Amino acid sequence: MTHKTNSRIAGITFIFYIAAGIASMTLFGKATGGSGIAERLISAAEHTSILGVSIILNLLCGLSAVVLAVTLYALTRDEDREIALLGFACRLGEGFIGAANLPKTLGLLWLAKESTSLDAATTNTFASMWLLPPGSYTISALFFAFGSTFFSYLFLRGQLIPVALAWLGVVASVLLLVVLPLQAAGFTRAGWWEWMPMLVFELVLAVWLIVKGVAAKGEQNPSLNTAS
Protein backbone atom coordinates (compact mmCIF):
# COMPACT_ATOMS: atom_id res chain seq x y z
CA MET A 1 0.00 0.00 0.00
CA THR A 2 1.06 3.60 -0.47
CA HIS A 3 2.02 5.92 2.39
CA LYS A 4 -1.19 7.85 1.80
CA THR A 5 -3.32 4.73 2.21
CA ASN A 6 -1.40 3.58 5.29
CA SER A 7 -1.75 7.06 6.80
CA ARG A 8 -5.51 7.08 6.36
CA ILE A 9 -5.95 3.55 7.68
CA ALA A 10 -3.80 4.39 10.73
CA GLY A 11 -5.72 7.61 11.38
CA ILE A 12 -9.12 5.94 11.18
CA THR A 13 -7.90 3.04 13.33
CA PHE A 14 -6.59 5.43 16.01
CA ILE A 15 -10.02 7.03 16.32
CA PHE A 16 -11.82 3.69 16.33
CA TYR A 17 -9.40 2.23 18.89
CA ILE A 18 -9.89 5.16 21.27
CA ALA A 19 -13.68 5.10 20.95
CA ALA A 20 -13.93 1.31 21.28
CA GLY A 21 -11.51 1.22 24.22
CA ILE A 22 -13.35 3.88 26.21
CA ALA A 23 -16.72 2.30 25.40
CA SER A 24 -15.48 -1.17 26.41
CA MET A 25 -14.17 0.02 29.78
CA THR A 26 -17.33 2.04 30.44
CA LEU A 27 -19.63 -0.87 29.63
CA PHE A 28 -17.54 -3.33 31.67
CA GLY A 29 -17.65 -0.97 34.64
CA LYS A 30 -21.42 -0.58 34.29
CA ALA A 31 -21.95 -4.34 33.97
CA THR A 32 -19.80 -5.21 36.99
CA GLY A 33 -20.55 -2.33 39.34
CA GLY A 34 -20.66 -2.95 43.05
CA SER A 35 -18.69 -2.71 46.28
CA GLY A 36 -17.81 -6.40 46.62
CA ILE A 37 -17.38 -9.59 44.60
CA ALA A 38 -20.91 -10.81 45.31
CA GLU A 39 -22.51 -7.51 44.31
CA ARG A 40 -20.38 -7.24 41.19
CA LEU A 41 -21.25 -10.75 40.11
CA ILE A 42 -24.96 -10.10 40.66
CA SER A 43 -24.61 -6.95 38.56
CA ALA A 44 -22.85 -8.94 35.81
CA ALA A 45 -25.67 -11.50 35.86
CA GLU A 46 -28.18 -8.68 35.36
CA HIS A 47 -26.19 -7.09 32.52
CA THR A 48 -24.90 -10.03 30.48
CA SER A 49 -25.74 -8.33 27.17
CA ILE A 50 -23.73 -5.25 28.14
CA LEU A 51 -20.84 -7.49 29.21
CA GLY A 52 -21.04 -9.27 25.85
CA VAL A 53 -20.79 -5.99 23.94
CA SER A 54 -17.76 -5.05 26.07
CA ILE A 55 -16.10 -8.35 25.08
CA ILE A 56 -16.67 -7.69 21.38
CA LEU A 57 -15.28 -4.17 21.66
CA ASN A 58 -12.25 -5.47 23.56
CA LEU A 59 -11.57 -7.97 20.78
CA LEU A 60 -11.83 -5.21 18.18
CA CYS A 61 -9.33 -3.17 20.23
CA GLY A 62 -6.84 -6.02 19.99
CA LEU A 63 -7.30 -6.19 16.23
CA SER A 64 -6.91 -2.41 16.01
CA ALA A 65 -3.55 -2.64 17.78
CA VAL A 66 -2.39 -5.14 15.14
CA VAL A 67 -3.53 -2.83 12.32
CA LEU A 68 -1.67 0.08 13.92
CA ALA A 69 1.45 -2.07 14.32
CA VAL A 70 1.50 -2.76 10.58
CA THR A 71 0.56 0.70 9.31
CA LEU A 72 2.82 2.67 11.66
CA TYR A 73 5.71 0.37 10.78
CA ALA A 74 5.04 1.02 7.09
CA LEU A 75 5.07 4.79 7.71
CA THR A 76 8.29 4.88 9.73
CA ARG A 77 10.48 2.00 8.46
CA ASP A 78 12.29 4.20 5.93
CA GLU A 79 13.57 6.35 8.79
CA ASP A 80 15.05 3.47 10.80
CA ARG A 81 13.94 -0.09 10.06
CA GLU A 82 15.18 -1.60 13.33
CA ILE A 83 13.49 0.94 15.61
CA ALA A 84 10.32 0.74 13.53
CA LEU A 85 10.43 -3.04 13.92
CA LEU A 86 10.68 -2.62 17.70
CA GLY A 87 7.62 -0.40 17.60
CA PHE A 88 5.83 -2.95 15.43
CA ALA A 89 6.68 -5.78 17.83
CA CYS A 90 5.47 -3.81 20.87
CA ARG A 91 2.16 -2.78 19.32
CA LEU A 92 1.67 -6.35 18.09
CA GLY A 93 2.39 -7.65 21.59
CA GLU A 94 -0.08 -5.12 22.98
CA GLY A 95 -2.82 -6.53 20.78
CA PHE A 96 -2.02 -10.16 21.58
CA ILE A 97 -1.73 -9.58 25.34
CA GLY A 98 -4.99 -7.66 25.38
CA ALA A 99 -6.71 -10.48 23.48
CA ALA A 100 -5.21 -13.01 25.91
CA ASN A 101 -7.29 -11.44 28.70
CA LEU A 102 -10.52 -12.15 26.81
CA PRO A 103 -10.93 -15.74 28.11
CA LYS A 104 -11.17 -14.32 31.65
CA THR A 105 -13.96 -11.97 30.62
CA LEU A 106 -15.66 -14.79 28.73
CA GLY A 107 -15.36 -16.88 31.89
CA LEU A 108 -16.98 -14.08 33.86
CA LEU A 109 -19.84 -13.98 31.34
CA TRP A 110 -20.32 -17.73 31.70
CA LEU A 111 -20.18 -17.47 35.50
CA ALA A 112 -22.74 -14.67 35.52
CA LYS A 113 -25.15 -16.89 33.60
CA GLU A 114 -24.46 -20.10 35.56
CA SER A 115 -23.84 -18.74 39.07
CA THR A 116 -27.23 -19.95 40.34
CA SER A 117 -26.24 -23.56 39.66
CA LEU A 118 -22.90 -23.34 41.51
CA ASP A 119 -22.19 -23.28 45.22
CA ALA A 120 -21.19 -19.96 46.81
CA ALA A 121 -17.56 -20.94 47.45
CA THR A 122 -16.94 -21.98 43.84
CA THR A 123 -18.68 -18.89 42.50
CA ASN A 124 -16.66 -16.51 44.68
CA THR A 125 -13.39 -18.25 43.75
CA PHE A 126 -13.98 -17.91 40.02
CA ALA A 127 -15.36 -14.39 40.36
CA SER A 128 -12.29 -13.20 42.26
CA MET A 129 -10.12 -14.56 39.42
CA TRP A 130 -12.13 -13.09 36.56
CA LEU A 131 -13.23 -9.74 37.97
CA LEU A 132 -9.97 -8.10 37.00
CA PRO A 133 -8.83 -4.99 38.89
CA PRO A 134 -7.91 -1.85 36.86
CA GLY A 135 -4.19 -2.64 37.01
CA SER A 136 -4.60 -6.04 35.37
CA TYR A 137 -3.96 -4.60 31.91
CA THR A 138 -0.70 -2.88 32.86
CA ILE A 139 1.47 -5.26 30.81
CA SER A 140 -0.54 -4.62 27.65
CA ALA A 141 -0.43 -0.87 28.38
CA LEU A 142 3.35 -1.01 28.83
CA PHE A 143 3.78 -2.65 25.44
CA PHE A 144 1.59 0.11 24.04
CA ALA A 145 3.74 2.79 25.69
CA PHE A 146 6.99 1.29 24.41
CA GLY A 147 5.60 1.00 20.90
CA SER A 148 4.28 4.55 21.00
CA THR A 149 7.69 5.80 22.18
CA PHE A 150 9.51 4.14 19.28
CA PHE A 151 7.08 5.38 16.65
CA SER A 152 6.86 8.90 18.11
CA TYR A 153 10.66 9.10 18.14
CA LEU A 154 10.78 8.17 14.45
CA PHE A 155 8.05 10.70 13.63
CA LEU A 156 10.15 13.32 15.43
CA ARG A 157 13.49 12.25 13.97
CA GLY A 158 12.22 12.22 10.41
CA GLN A 159 9.94 15.25 10.89
CA LEU A 160 7.21 13.14 9.35
CA ILE A 161 4.58 15.08 11.28
CA PRO A 162 4.72 18.55 12.89
CA VAL A 163 7.60 18.68 15.38
CA ALA A 164 5.43 19.92 18.27
CA LEU A 165 3.01 17.04 17.75
CA ALA A 166 5.84 14.51 17.59
CA TRP A 167 7.33 15.90 20.82
CA LEU A 168 3.93 15.57 22.50
CA GLY A 169 3.89 11.92 21.45
CA VAL A 170 7.36 11.30 22.89
CA VAL A 171 6.58 13.03 26.20
CA ALA A 172 3.17 11.34 26.56
CA SER A 173 4.73 7.92 25.87
CA VAL A 174 7.60 8.38 28.31
CA LEU A 175 5.16 9.59 30.97
CA LEU A 176 3.30 6.29 30.70
CA LEU A 177 6.56 4.33 30.84
CA VAL A 178 7.31 6.01 34.16
CA VAL A 179 3.87 5.99 35.75
CA LEU A 180 2.52 2.55 34.76
CA PRO A 181 5.22 0.50 36.55
CA LEU A 182 4.73 2.65 39.66
CA GLN A 183 1.01 1.93 39.55
CA ALA A 184 1.60 -1.80 39.07
CA ALA A 185 3.91 -1.80 42.11
CA GLY A 186 1.31 0.04 44.20
CA PHE A 187 3.24 3.29 44.66
CA THR A 188 0.63 5.40 42.89
CA ARG A 189 -3.06 4.94 42.16
CA ALA A 190 -4.36 4.35 38.66
CA GLY A 191 -6.28 7.22 37.13
CA TRP A 192 -7.05 9.05 33.92
CA TRP A 193 -4.62 11.96 34.22
CA GLU A 194 -1.59 10.05 32.92
CA TRP A 195 -3.49 9.14 29.76
CA MET A 196 -4.68 12.65 28.88
CA PRO A 197 -1.51 13.76 26.98
CA MET A 198 -1.60 10.50 25.00
CA LEU A 199 -5.29 10.94 24.23
CA VAL A 200 -4.68 14.44 22.86
CA PHE A 201 -1.66 13.25 20.87
CA GLU A 202 -3.43 10.33 19.25
CA LEU A 203 -6.58 12.28 18.39
CA VAL A 204 -4.60 15.09 16.75
CA LEU A 205 -2.29 12.59 15.05
CA ALA A 206 -5.28 10.68 13.73
CA VAL A 207 -6.74 13.79 12.13
CA TRP A 208 -3.32 14.72 10.70
CA LEU A 209 -2.81 11.28 9.19
CA ILE A 210 -6.27 11.28 7.61
CA VAL A 211 -6.06 14.80 6.21
CA LYS A 212 -2.36 15.35 5.51
CA GLY A 213 -0.72 11.94 5.71
CA VAL A 214 2.98 11.06 5.84
CA ALA A 215 5.16 11.41 2.78
CA ALA A 216 7.55 8.63 1.78
CA LYS A 217 11.24 9.25 2.47
CA GLY A 218 12.70 11.50 -0.18
CA GLU A 219 9.35 13.18 -0.79
CA GLN A 220 8.57 16.54 0.75
CA ASN A 221 5.29 16.89 2.56
CA PRO A 222 4.23 20.45 1.69
CA SER A 223 1.88 20.68 4.68
CA LEU A 224 4.84 20.55 7.08
CA ASN A 225 6.17 23.80 5.69
CA THR A 226 3.20 25.63 7.09
CA ALA A 227 2.55 23.46 10.15
CA SER A 228 6.03 23.44 11.69
N, C-alpha and C positions, 0 to 999 in steps of 0.2 A: 504493500500500500504506500501511497505517497505521504509526505510529511503533513500535508494539508488534511488528508483523511484521518491519519492517526491523531492529529491535534483535535479534530472535531469529535472523534470517538472518545478520546480521553476527557475532553471538556464535558461532554454529555454524561459520561460515566461518573465523573467527580460529583456532579449535581445529583445524579440518581443515588449514588452511594451515600452521600450525606443525608438525603431525604429518607432513604430506606433505613439507614442506621438509626436515625433519631426516632423514626416511626416504630421500628422494632423494639427499641429500648423502652419507649413510652407504653406500647401495648403490653410488653412483658411485665412492666411495673404495675400496670392497671390490672392485669390478669392474676398477679401473684401478690397483691397488696395485703398487708396485715402486719401485726406486731410480733407474731410467733410462727413457728413452722405449721402448727395445726391450722391457724387462721389463714395462712398463705395457701395452704393446700386446699382448704375449703373454697377460697376465692378462685383458685385455679380450676377447681371442679365446676364452679359456676360460670367460668369464662373460657371454656375449652376452645370455642371458635376464635376468640381473640388470641389465645395462646397459639393456635394453629397458624393464624396470619403472621404472628411474630416469627414463627419458625420459618415460614416461606420467605419473609423479608430477610432474615438472617442468612439463609442460603443464598439469596440473590446478592447480599453484601459480599459473601465469599467469592462469588463469581465475578463481581465487580472488581475486587482486588486483583484477580488474575488478569482481567482485561487491562487494568491500569498498569500492571507489571509489564505486559507486552507492549502497550502503546508508549509508555514513558521511556522504556528501553529503546524503542525505535526512534524516539525523538532526541535522545541524548547520546546514543552510542557513538556517533561520529566525533563527539567531543572527547570522550575517553571510554573505550569499550569495556575495560575491566571494572571501572567504578560503576558504569551503567549496568553491568552484569550483577554487581553486588546489590544495587538498588532493585533490579529485577528479581533476584533471589529472595530478598527480604519481603517485597510486596507479595511474591508468590507464597512464601511461607506464611505471611499474614492471612492470606485467603484460606490456605489449607488448615492452619491452626484454628481459625475461626469456625471452619466447617467441622472440625473434629469435635467441637463442643456441642454440635447439634444432637448427637445421640442422647446426651444428658437432658436436653430440653424435650426431645421426643419421649424419653423415659418419664419425664415429669408429666407430659400430656397423657401417657398411658396410665400413670399412677392416679392422676386426677379423675380419670374415667372409671378406674377399677378399685379405688380406695375403699369403697363400701364392702368389697368382698375380701379384704385383707385385714389381719389383726392390727391393732394400734401400734404395736412395737415395730412390726415390719414396715408399716406405712411411714412412721416417723423416721426410720433408718434410711429408707430410700429417699424420702423428701429432703432430709438433711444433706444428702449427697447431690441431689439434682437441683435444689433451689440455690443456685450459685450466687455468692455475694458479688458486689460490684467489682472487686479486685480480681475476679476469676479470669478476666480477659486481658490481664496485664501482659502476658507473654505475646499474644497476638498484637496488642497495641505497641509493644516494644519493637516488634518486627516492622510494623507500620512506620514508627518513628525513625528507625534506622534507614529504611528505604526512602522515606521522605527526605532525610538528610542528604543522602547520596544524590538523589535526583535534583534537589534544590541547589546543591553545590554545583552540579553540572550546568543547570540553568544559569546560575550566577557566573560561573567561569566562562561559559561561552556567550554570555549576554544574549541568550536565546529568548528571554522575556525581559521586561523592564527591570533594571537593576534593583530598584527599591522593592519591587515585588519578590524578586529572587532572595534578597536579604531577609525579607519577612519570612519566607519559607525556611531559610536556614535557621533563623532565631527561633521560630515556632517549633521546628523539629528538635533542636538541641534542648529547648525547654522541656519537652516531653521526655527526652532521654535522661534528663536530670530528675524530674519529678516522679515519673512512673516507678522507678526502682525504690524510691523513698516511700511511696505509697504502698508498694508491695511488702516492704519491710515493716510497715506500720508506723513510720516516723511522721507521716503526714496523712491527712484524710483525703479521700478521693472527692473530687468536685468537678465543676464545669469550667472554672476559671482557666485552668492550664490548657484547655482545648480551644479557647476563644481565638487566640492568634492563628492557630492552625485552621479554624473554621473560616476566618476572614481570608486567609491566604488561599485556601482551596476554592472558595467561591469566586474570588477575583480571578484566580488562575483559570478556572473553568470558563468564565466568560471570555477571557483573553484568548484561550485556545480555540474556542468556538468562533470568535469574531476575527481574530488576527492570525492565529496559528503560529507555528514555529517553522522558520525557513531551514532548508537543508544546509549543511556546512558548505561554505563557499558562495551561498546565496545571501544577499542582503535583504533583511526584512525591513521594508521602508517604514513600517509603523513604529519601529524602535527609535527612529530618528526624531520623532515628535514626542514619544512617550518617555524617553530617558533623558 
